[in-house]
């Protein structure tokens, strides 16, 4: 982690509003070489996203372990919850789209594991495979929801604004930023 403040040369090249922001506070970034002048906030966001992602994955694994499934990876658990969503069967393509997965083998591996644990059922209809939760799978999801309520939801401020920003607004911004990163990924793959 690096705190970055622009040097004299970098300050001269910055637009006035970026300079004012940079002078206001130091940015918390993990890679100062990515904190280009005027874009330190994006590097700070990426570092925060990395830290939040790891904390979220750790929570999912520990939450599932508390629900008596200690061997599930974060992706296994997210697939189980997605399959359980609204108690309707999902197609493989729906799951890949919903979870933004680009590699089907990750989904296949997780489904084999969930199937082996008796948490999901699979049925073929023509060329498409549909997945649903078993009674055991639904029970595990309900246990996880109860654990989540006690361990996580009670930490959230009543105004739903940790850090002064509404959680819904953060989610909206993350959806918009997802589009930027998807486009950047497409661009990078054509280089």
QUILIN-V869931 format. One line per field, one symbol per residue. ss: DSSP state (H for helix, E for strand, - for the rest). phi: phi as a letter, one per 40 degrees, with the letter a starting at -180 (. if undefined). psi: psi as a letter, one per 40 degrees, with the letter a starting at -180 (. if undefined). Layout:
ss = ???
phi = ???
psi = ???
//
This chain:
ss = -EEE---HHHHHH--HHHHHHHHH--EEE--HHH-----HHHHHHHHHHHHHHHHHHHHHHHHHHH-------HHHHHHHHHHHHHH--EEHHHHHHH-----HHHHHHHHHHHHH---EEEEEE--EEEEEE-HHHHHHHHHHHHHHHHH-HHH------HHH--HHHHHHHHHHHHHHHHHHHHHHH--
phi = .bcbbccdcccccccdccccccccacccbcbcccccdgbcccccccccccccdccccccdcccccccgbccccdcdcccdccccdgfbcbcdcccccccfcbbccccdcccccccccgcbbbacbgccbbbaccdccccccccdcccccccbcccccdcgbcggbcdccccccccccdccccccccccccc
psi = hhhhhiadddddeiidddddddddiiihidgdeegiheedddddddddddddddddddddddddddefgeehiddddddddddehefiiiidddddddefhehdddddddddddddefdiiiihgbeihihiiidddddddddddddddddddedhidefgheehhddddddddddddddddddddddee.
//
